[in-house]
Amino acid sequence: MPKTNRTVAEAPTEAPGSPSTTLCSPLGRLDAPRPRRLDSRVMRSGRILGVGSVAWVVAVLAACGGGSPAAPVPAQTPPPRLRPNLIVVVADDLDVPTASEMPRLPDLLANEGLSFTRAYAPLPLCAPARASILTGQYSHNHTVLGNRGPGGGFPAFRRHEQATVATWLRSVGYRTSLVGKYMNDYPRGAADDYLPPGWDDWFGHMSSLEDGRYYNYWVNDNGNVSRFGGNAEDYSVDVETARAVRFIRDAVNRPEPFFLFLGPEAPHEPAHYAERFRDEFRYSFAPRSPSFNEGDVSDKPYWIRQTPYLTDEAIDWTDKYQRSRLRTLRAVEEMIASIQQALAEAGVVDRTYIFFTSDNGLLMGQHRVVGLKGNAYEESIRIPFMVRGPGVPVGTVEQPVLNIDLAPTLLDLAGATVPDTVDGRSLAPFLGGASPSSWRNDVLIENLGADGWSPALRTVDWLYNHPDTDELELYDMRQDPFQLRSLHREADPALLEKFEQRIKTLLACRGASCR
């Protein structure tokens, strides 16, 4: 059990929202959903209420003392629309090939909702990506460019904390909670018991103190700073699961909807798994794509060319590391299953959206590189992105989406106004089964090199990379999805110039011009 070292008052809580509208009945309470369902049918059909509906309304009014059927019916304010609960689960360093090996994920999410098959992290690095998720902004706008201060991590993100999805949702009546990883280097530069604005409930991993990730770590629990040790019951994903379930069970008894942000640190290195999973994935290996331990890298930038060919020993270590990563993800699957069970027990599954994604991907042997992100290769920039919830169809979406789209989506679902500072675009039409009449056909990738921006452009057909070293790369992603042969030396200069101009435009975008 953790030892509590320090206590401060809990963060202030928003006043509860308006209670649900109820109707009196001799049979007991009749709440808002029944007339609301009738209203939705009227909207779809374009007809007025039928005889049966009028009879039901009159009966309710009579039971409440509203007069005889012949009496005029007074005008009434329609009941408020129940706003959905919102849950976001963000894994840490989870690439798409590894996510595809999670055995329970299809039944938990993919087979019950939408999978966005072309989801990307514009800057595939932990803190910049999390800043994009929370603000809906590209990195060139939020300027969190690394994992440590002063230009990265929590010290750089702190200036944005008054304008995040948490503050926006809380301002419209949501009860908000963060459980797990918030931002790299939190809370460096602030008091140990510092609570970021916008969160009613806080169980934040304090990576600036001691970051064992899975064991031996510190947590700020609503101002109580506690250390968890190396015992089985201290395993961070399990601790966070219990805390998330506790929050849900409390929140469903309150009148306001809730927003829960879950940040398990799996499968980030050192990928320590819970002992109960030690015998799983015994025959799994790092993904053996055609780019694994690539032989000819003469077309690649210098940092790849000087990376040595993986030896048998290095490959063996990589496979063991991958098995450990997969084992950590079993606890994440249990986390998702547990929150779904809590929602089912509370009877709120049909008004709760669950989003699952990762901050970034990871190279696991592709192009000879193991355990690296922050580059423009597909396994680094592409992330899993799945959603299930009320009205969400089962299937896949192939249009390119970004992590900056998450914040405006949540605000849209909550019925809140999306601020002008947000660069992303709401995915709510897709969640409702509609395809927008127009959508982006390219995305900006904006890694940071030693000498400045190292931007890339990912279109449906191409990946064009212009790093700060001016070592260009161009891949035909339809013919060469594993990025084995760069065409930059033989491509039409006009095509390269087109990509250059598009990169310049996107690097200068802000708000609506980014969409």
N, C-alpha and C positions, 0 to 999 in steps of 0.2 A: 504494500500500500504506500502511496506517496506521503511524504512528510511536508506539512504545510509550514512555510517559513514566514509568510507575510500576508496581511489581509488589508484590503481597502474596501470601501463601499462599492456595491455593485453599480454597474452603469445604469443611468436613469432609463426607465421604461416608458414608452409612449402610452398615452391614454388609450384604453381599449377602443376599438372601432364601434360603430353602431351595431346594436344587437340585431340578430336576424329577425325579419318581420314574421310574425306568427298570426294565425287566424284562429278564433275561438270555435269550438265544436262540442256538441254533447258527447262525442266519442273521445274527446281529449284534444291535444294540440294538433293543429294542421299547419305545418310550416310552409314556407314560401315555394318549395320546388313544384308543387302540383300546379298552381296557376301559372308559374313560370314556364313549365313544359307546354301548357296550353298556348301561352303567348308565342312560344317558338314555332309551334305548328301554324299559328295564324300568320306569322311573318313569312313562313315558307309558302303557304297556300294563297295568301293575299285575300282570304275570306274573313268575315266577321265571325264572332263566336256562334257556335251552333246551339240548338235547343238544349242539348244535354249539358253543355258548359254553363249556360245561363241558369239552368236549374240548380246546378251545383253551387254557383255563386249565391243565388237567392237563399238556398238552404243554409249556407254558412252565415249569411247576414241575419237570418231569422234566429238561428241558434245563439247568436251573440246579442240578441236584443235589438236588431237593426230594423224592426217593424215587420208588417205583413208583406206578403208578396206584391200587393198592390201599391205599396208605398214607394215613392221615388228612391232610387239608389244614389246616395251621395258620391261625388267624385272622390277617389282615393289615390294616394301616391303609390305607384307601382313598387313592389318590393325590390330592394337592391340586388343586383346580380352578385352571386357568390363568387368572389375572386379566388383563383386557384392557389393552392400551396405550391411552392417551388423548391426543388432540391437539386443541387449541383454537386456532383462527385468528380473531383479532379485528381487523377492519378499522377504519379511523379516519374517522368522519363519513360512513359509507356509508348512504344512504337507499335505501328499497326500489325506487322507480322507477329509480334509477341501477343498482342491482344487477340489475334485470331486463334491462338492456342488455349485461351481461357475456356475451360470446359462448360462452365455454367452460364457464361455471359450471354450466349444466344437465347436461352430460355428466360433469363432474367430481364433482358432488354431488347436485343436485336429482333427476336421473333415476336415481340409484343409492341413494336413501334418502328420508328424510322432510323436508318443508318445513313449518315452522310459519308459517302465513299471518297469524297475529295475535300476533306477538311484539313486545314493547314494552320500552323503557328507562324506568323510573319517573322518573329525573331525567336527561333527555337532554343530558348534558354530559360531556366526556371523562373527567375524573378521578372525579367521583361515580359514573359508570356503571362504570368499571373497578373501583372499590372494591366496587360491588355484585356484579360478576362474581366477584371474588376472595373475598369474604366471604359471599355469599348473603344480604346484608342490604339492606333499604330504606335510603335516605339518612338518614331521620330516626333510624335506629339506628346507622349507622356515622359519621354527622355529617361526612362529607367533602362539603362543600357548594359547592365551586368548584374552579377549576384551579390556584390559587396559594395559598400559605400566607399567614397561619397557619391559616386556616379551611378551606383546600382543598388539593388536590394532595398531593404526597408528604409535606410537613410535617404535614398533618392525618391522612394515612393511616398514618403510621409507628407510631402507637400500636396499630394492628390487626395488625401484621405477624407476631405470634406466633400468630395464629388466622386463617389463610387456607387456601384449597384446597391450596396448596403444602405448608404445614406438616402439614396433615392427611393428605395422600397420602404424604408422605415418612415420616410416623410409622408407616404400615402397610406400608412396604417399597418404595414406588415411587421410582424415580430421576427427579428433576425437573429441568426446564430451562426458562428463559425466554429468548427471543430477540426483540429489538425493543423496542417501547414498553412500559414498565412503568406509570409514573404521571407525570402532568404535574409539572414542577418537581423531578424526581428528579435529584441527591440533596441538594437544598438543606437545609442544617442538619446534614448528616452529612459525613464525609470523602469525598473524590472516589472513593476505592476501596471505599466501603461496599457490602457484599453483604447484601441482605435475607435474613432467616432462611427456611429451608424449601427453598432452591434448591441442588441439587447442581451445576448448571451454569448460568452466568449470562453473558448477552451483552446488557446493558441499555443502551438509548438514554438519554443523559444530557442531558435537555432543559433543565436549569438552567444549563448551561455555554454551549452554542451550539446552536440548534435550526434548522438548515437543513432538517431532516427527511429530505430525499432526498440532498443533498450538503452537505458542510461541517457535520459533526456529530461528537459525541464518544460513545464507547462504553466502558462498563466491562466488560472481558472477563475474568471471573473474577479481578478485582482489578488487572488491567492496564488502565490508562486510556489510550485511544488516540483519535487524531483521524483521521477520514476526510475527504478533500478533495473536489475537484470533477471528478475524472477519471471516465471511464465505468465503470471497475471499482469505484468507490466508491459507486455507486448503492445506496442503503440496502436496498431490497427484494431486490436480487440478493445483496448481502452476507449478509443475513439468511437467504435461501434456502440458500446454501451452508453456512452455519453450522448450520441446522436439519437438513440432510441429513447433515452430519458427525455431529451428535449421534445421529440415528437409527441410522446405521451402527455407531456405537460401542455404543449402548444394546442393540441386538438381540443382541450377543454377551455380554451380562451376564445373570445368572439372574433379576434382578428386572424387573418390568414398568416402563414409563416413562410419564411425563406431560410433554408438551411444550406450552408456551404461546407462541404466535407472535403478535407484535404489529406487523405492517407499518403504516407511517404513511399509506399510501394509503387513500383519495384526498384526505386533508386538504390544505387550502391550504398552500403555494403550488402544489401539484399539479404538480411537476416530473416529467416522464415520462422514461423511458429513450429514447434517440435512436432505437432500433430500432422504436419504435411511432409515430413522428412522422406517418406517413401514414395511420394508422388513424382511424376515426370522423370522416372529413372531412365527412360530411353529417349528423352528429348534432347535436342541439340540446338545450337544457334542456327538461325535460318540459313539454309544452303541455297541462296539465290545465285544466279550466274555471276553476280558481282562479288560474292564471298571470296576473300583472299585473291582479289583480282590480279591476274598475271601481268598484263601489259597496261601500265599506267602512264605511258609516255605522253598521253594527251591531257593529263591531269595537272593541276597546279603543283607548285614545288612541294607544298606541305604533304601532299599525297605521294609524290614521287620519292620523297626521302623517307617515307614510312616503309619499314622493312616487310618483306614477305612473311606471313605468319608461319612459324615453325609448328611441328606436330605438338610440341609442348604447349605453345601459345594457343593452338586450336583446342586442345584438351581443356585448358584453363577457361577459355571462352565458353565452351559447352557447359562446364560446371557452373559458371557464373549465370548462364542462361537458365539452367535448371533451378538455381536459387531464386532468380527473378520470378519465374513461373510459380514457385511455391509461395512467395510472398503475396502473389496475386490471388491465391486461393482465399486468403483472409479478406481481401477486398471483395471478392464474390460473396463471402459470408456477410460482409457489411451491407452490401446491396440487398441481399435476401432478408437480412434482419430489419432493415428500414421498411422494406415492402411488407413484411409481416406486421410490423407496428402500424403501418398505414391501414392494412386490412383489418386488424383488430379494432381500430378506431373508426372504421367505416368511411375512410376518406380517400381511398384509392382512386375513385372516379373523379376526384377534383384535385389531384396532385400530379404535377409533372416531375419526372426524374430525368436529369441530364447526366450523361457520363462522357468524360473526355480526359485528355491528358494535357499537361503544360507544353510538352514537346515530345518528339520522337527520340530515337537513339540509333547510332550505327553499332551493329553487333557483328563485325567482321566484314561488312561490305567495304569494298575498296581498301581492304587490309586494316581498317580502323575499328577498334573495339571501345565501346563505352564513351563515345564522343557525340556531342550535339553542337549547336551553334554553327552549322554549315548549311549549304544549299542542297545537299543530297536528299533524295526523296524520303528515305527512312528517317531522316532527322526532322524534316519540316512537316511531314504528314502525320496526323494524329487521329485516333479513334474518336468518333462523335456519334452518340446514340441518344435517342429521346423516346420515352414512352409517357403517355398521359391521356387525359380525356380528349377523345376525338382524333388522336394521332393515328394515322393509317399505318398499316404494316407494309414495309417495303424499303426501298433505297432511294436516295437523292444523289444525282451525279453532278449537279451544279456546284462550282467551287464555293466553299464557305470558309470562314476564318474564326479564330477565337474571339476576335473583336465583335462578332455578331451575337455573342452570348448575352452581353449586357442589354442591348436594345430588344432582344427577344424576350428576356425576363420582364422588362418594363412594359413591353407591348402586351404580354399575357396578363400582367397586373392591371392593365388599363391606365398606366401612368404615361406621362409625356416623356419622350426621349429627348435629352438635352442636345443642344446644337453642337456641343463639343464631341459627341460620339461619332466615331468614324465608321463603325460597323452598321449593318443593316439587319432588321428583324427577320427571323426565320419563321415567324408565326404563320404566314401563309402556307408554307410547306407543312407545318404541323396540323393545319386544318384541311390538308388534302388538296390544296390548290398550288399551282405553279405560277409565280409572278410573270407578268407579261414581258418583263425585261429583268435581266440579272447580269452580274459581273461575269466576264469571261477570262479574267486574269487576276492574279494576286501578287502583291509585292512581298518579297522576302528581303529583310533588311538586317543582315548580320553586321557586326562591327568588327573590323580588322584592326591591326596595329596602327594603321595610318588613316583611319576614318571608316566611313560606311563601305560595306561590301555587299551591295544590293544585288538582287536577282529578280527575275520575273518568271513566274510559273503560269503558263497559259494551259488551255486544254491540250494543246499539241506540243508545246515546247517548254524547256527549261533553259533560260539564258542567265548565266552567272557572270557578273563583272566585279570580282573582288578588288580590294584596295591595291593588290599587287599587279593589276591589269592583266592577269592570266585568265583570259576568257574561256568560258565553256558554253557549249550549245548542244543540247540533246533533243533528238526527236523522240518525244515521250510515248508516241504511239508505236513506233517501230523499235525503240530502244528504251523500254521502261526501266531498265536496271542501270542506265547511264554508263554504258561500257565504251561508247565511242563518241567523243566530242567532235562536232562538225564545224567548230568555229573557224577553222582555217580554210574551209572550202565553201562556206555559206556565202550567199549573196550579201555584199556589204549593205545593200538597202534594207535587208531583213534585220541585220544587226542594228542599224541606225534606228529602225522603227522601234525595236525593243529598248534602245537607249533613251529615246524620247519618252516612251511610256514610263520608264523607270523615273525619269526626272519629274514627270507630271505627278506620279504617285508619291514621290518623296516630298513634294511640296503641298500635298493635299491636306485638308483639314475638314472634319465634319462631313457635310453632304457631298463635297467634291471627291471624297474617298470612295463613295459607294457606287 
